[in-house]
Amino acid sequence: MNNDENKKKKFKVIGFALVIIGGLLMATSMIEFFMKFGTFQMPRLFFLGFIGIPMLGVGSMILKFAYMGKIARYTSNEVSPVIKDTANYLLEGTRDSIA
């Protein structure tokens, strides 16, 4: 395994950990917030949402970097035949006017 593969593996582990922890913190915050509706008590764990939302965002960004190569290769493989067909069609239609 080369150095880039190690970095991608670390990015995936860190990204998934941040997304899961951030999601749990945000869910805890929201559940506790909505459970306090109808009572006169203040939510005590609402601040966890302010920690969870940035963690969720940073984790998502790290996961995007970790999977960027796979996504680019997939996109290239899907788009290349269409571009080739379009270019051939345009060249076939303009061949008489060029010569």
C-alpha positions in Angstrom: 0.0 0.0 0.0 1.5 3.3 -1.0 1.4 6.6 0.8 -1.7 7.9 -1.0 -3.7 4.8 -0.2 -2.8 5.2 3.5 -3.9 8.9 3.4 -7.2 7.9 1.7 -7.8 5.2 4.3 -7.2 7.7 7.1 -9.4 10.3 5.5 -12.2 7.7 5.2 -11.9 6.7 8.9 -11.7 10.2 10.2 -14.5 11.4 7.9 -16.9 8.6 8.8 -16.1 9.1 12.5 -16.8 12.9 12.3 -20.0 12.3 10.4 -21.3 9.7 12.8 -20.4 11.7 15.9 -21.7 14.9 14.5 -24.9 13.3 13.5 -25.4 11.8 16.9 -24.7 15.1 18.6 -27.1 16.9 16.3 -29.8 14.3 16.8 -29.4 14.4 20.5 -29.8 18.2 20.5 -32.9 18.1 18.3 -34.6 15.3 20.2 -34.0 16.9 23.5 -35.1 20.3 22.1 -38.4 19.0 20.8 -39.1 16.9 23.9 -39.1 20.1 26.0 -42.0 21.5 23.9 -45.1 21.8 26.1 -43.1 22.0 29.3 -41.7 25.1 30.9 -38.2 23.6 31.1 -35.3 24.9 29.1 -33.4 22.5 26.9 -30.0 21.6 28.5 -28.4 19.8 25.6 -29.2 22.2 22.8 -25.6 23.4 22.6 -24.6 19.9 21.2 -26.2 20.9 17.9 -23.7 23.8 17.6 -20.9 21.3 18.0 -22.5 18.5 15.8 -23.3 20.6 12.7 -19.7 21.7 12.1 -18.5 18.2 12.8 -21.0 16.9 10.2 -19.8 19.4 7.7 -16.1 18.8 8.2 -16.6 15.1 8.1 -18.5 15.3 4.8 -15.8 17.5 3.3 -13.1 15.0 4.3 -15.2 12.1 2.8 -15.5 14.1 -0.4 -11.7 14.3 -0.6 -11.3 10.6 0.2 -13.6 9.5 -2.6 -12.7 12.2 -5.1 -10.7 9.9 -7.3 -13.3 7.2 -7.5 -16.0 9.7 -8.4 -13.9 11.3 -11.1 -13.1 8.0 -12.7 -16.7 7.0 -12.6 -17.8 10.3 -14.1 -15.2 10.1 -16.8 -16.2 6.6 -17.8 -19.8 7.5 -18.0 -19.3 10.8 -20.0 -16.6 9.8 -22.4 -18.8 7.7 -24.8 -21.3 10.5 -25.0 -18.7 13.1 -25.8 -17.1 10.8 -28.4 -20.5 10.3 -30.1 -21.3 14.0 -30.0 -17.9 14.9 -31.5 -18.3 12.3 -34.3 -21.8 13.6 -35.1 -20.6 17.2 -35.3 -17.6 16.3 -37.4 -19.8 14.3 -39.8 -22.2 17.2 -40.2 -19.5 19.8 -40.9 -17.2 17.7 -43.0 -18.5 19.1 -46.3 -18.3 22.7 -45.2 -14.7 22.4 -44.0 -13.3 20.8 -47.2 
